[in-house]
């Protein structure tokens, strides 16, 4: 493929970002996603949605677990796959344009302050209170 360059990457299903949705990428820092999700809850959101694809799925799970340890949250997790089409243009004349289809795993995690459908196969109840660490346990000292 050294004679081609990637010119386009498209999803077969396009979806728009919802108001209380957090899209997690492999490059982003977990603390930024955690802070943003907490700010959504502080602004009055009853439920947030964490979305991740590919290698970012494990980061989404980590973020959800950290958020669940800071507040009693109900969780529903769903897994799927998404079809991506990569379009390559030739760098040399005489070669055809190439399209390559690949499937990437996708994860959606719903976190809610109020109860969710507990019959859903991806449902997890809130953690017991003794496993939770409400708020930030670090103390901030001036001049240290």
C-alpha positions as CSV (number, residue, x, y, z in Angstrom):
1,X,0.0,0.0,0.0
2,X,3.0,2.3,-0.2
3,X,1.8,3.5,-3.6
4,X,-1.5,4.8,-2.1
5,X,-2.5,7.4,0.4
6,X,-5.6,7.5,2.7
7,X,-7.9,10.3,1.5
8,X,-11.2,9.4,3.3
9,X,-12.5,7.4,6.2
10,X,-16.2,7.1,6.5
11,X,-18.7,5.4,8.7
12,X,-21.6,3.7,7.0
13,X,-23.9,5.0,9.8
14,X,-23.5,8.7,10.7
15,X,-24.8,9.8,14.1
16,X,-24.9,13.2,15.7
17,X,-23.6,14.0,19.2
18,X,-26.3,14.1,21.8
19,X,-26.4,16.8,24.5
20,X,-25.2,14.6,27.4
21,X,-22.8,12.4,25.3
22,X,-19.1,12.0,25.9
23,X,-17.1,10.6,22.9
24,X,-14.0,8.9,24.2
25,X,-10.9,8.7,22.0
26,X,-7.6,6.9,22.4
27,X,-5.7,10.2,22.5
28,X,-7.8,11.9,25.2
29,X,-6.9,12.0,28.9
30,X,-9.2,10.1,31.2
31,X,-9.2,12.9,33.8
32,X,-10.6,15.3,31.2
33,X,-13.4,12.9,30.3
34,X,-14.1,12.3,34.0
35,X,-14.2,16.1,34.8
36,X,-16.5,16.7,31.8
37,X,-18.9,13.9,32.8
38,X,-19.0,15.1,36.4
39,X,-19.7,18.7,35.2
40,X,-22.7,17.3,33.1
41,X,-24.1,15.7,36.3
42,X,-23.5,18.9,38.3
43,X,-25.4,20.9,35.7
44,X,-28.4,18.8,36.2
45,X,-28.1,15.9,33.8
46,X,-29.8,12.7,35.1
47,X,-28.0,10.5,32.6
48,X,-24.9,10.6,30.4
49,X,-23.7,8.4,27.6
50,X,-20.1,7.3,27.1
51,X,-19.3,6.3,23.5
52,X,-16.0,4.7,22.3
53,X,-14.7,2.8,19.3
54,X,-11.8,0.4,18.8
55,X,-8.9,0.8,21.2
56,X,-10.7,3.5,23.2
57,X,-13.3,0.9,24.6
58,X,-11.0,-0.1,27.5
59,X,-10.7,3.6,28.4
60,X,-14.5,4.0,28.4
61,X,-14.8,1.1,30.9
62,X,-12.2,2.7,33.2
63,X,-13.9,6.1,33.1
64,X,-17.3,4.5,33.8
65,X,-15.8,2.6,36.8
66,X,-14.2,5.7,38.2
67,X,-17.5,7.7,37.8
68,X,-19.4,4.9,39.5
69,X,-17.0,5.1,42.5
70,X,-17.7,8.8,42.9
71,X,-21.5,8.7,42.8
72,X,-24.2,6.0,42.9
73,X,-24.9,5.4,39.2
74,X,-26.9,2.8,37.4
75,X,-25.1,1.4,34.2
76,X,-26.2,-0.2,31.0
77,X,-23.4,-1.3,28.6
78,X,-24.0,-2.3,25.0
79,X,-21.5,-3.6,22.5
80,X,-21.7,-3.5,18.7
81,X,-19.6,-3.2,15.6
82,X,-19.4,-0.4,13.1
83,X,-18.4,-0.7,9.5
84,X,-15.7,1.8,8.4
85,X,-14.7,2.3,4.7
86,X,-11.2,3.6,4.0
87,X,-10.7,5.2,0.6
88,X,-7.2,5.2,-0.9
89,X,-6.0,7.2,-3.9
90,X,-3.0,6.1,-5.9
91,X,0.2,8.1,-5.8
92,X,1.1,6.8,-9.3
93,X,-0.8,7.1,-12.5
94,X,-2.5,4.0,-13.9
95,X,-3.6,2.6,-10.5
96,X,-7.2,2.5,-9.4
97,X,-8.8,4.1,-6.4
98,X,-9.1,1.4,-3.6
99,X,-11.8,1.1,-0.9
100,X,-11.2,-1.1,2.1
101,X,-14.0,-2.1,4.5
102,X,-13.2,-2.9,8.1
103,X,-15.2,-3.5,11.2
104,X,-14.5,-1.8,14.5
105,X,-15.9,-2.7,17.9
106,X,-18.1,0.0,19.5
107,X,-19.2,0.5,23.1
108,X,-22.0,2.6,24.5
109,X,-22.2,3.0,28.3
110,X,-25.3,4.7,29.8
111,X,-24.8,6.1,33.3
112,X,-27.8,7.3,35.2
113,X,-28.6,8.7,38.7
114,X,-32.1,7.2,38.4
115,X,-32.8,3.5,37.9
116,X,-32.5,2.0,34.4
117,X,-34.0,-1.2,32.9
118,X,-32.7,-3.8,35.3
119,X,-33.8,-6.6,32.9
120,X,-31.3,-5.4,30.2
121,X,-28.5,-7.9,29.8
122,X,-25.9,-5.1,30.1
123,X,-27.3,-3.6,33.4
124,X,-25.2,-3.1,36.5
125,X,-26.6,-1.7,39.7
126,X,-24.8,1.1,41.6
127,X,-21.9,0.0,43.8
128,X,-22.4,-0.5,47.5
129,X,-21.7,2.6,49.5
130,X,-18.6,1.1,51.2
131,X,-17.0,0.7,47.8
132,X,-17.5,4.3,46.9
133,X,-15.3,7.3,47.4
134,X,-17.5,10.4,47.3
135,X,-15.8,13.4,45.8
136,X,-12.1,13.9,45.6
137,X,-10.2,12.4,48.5
138,X,-7.0,14.4,47.9
139,X,-6.5,17.4,50.0
140,X,-5.1,20.6,48.4
141,X,-2.5,22.4,50.5
142,X,-1.3,25.8,49.6
143,X,2.4,26.1,49.1
144,X,3.1,22.3,49.1
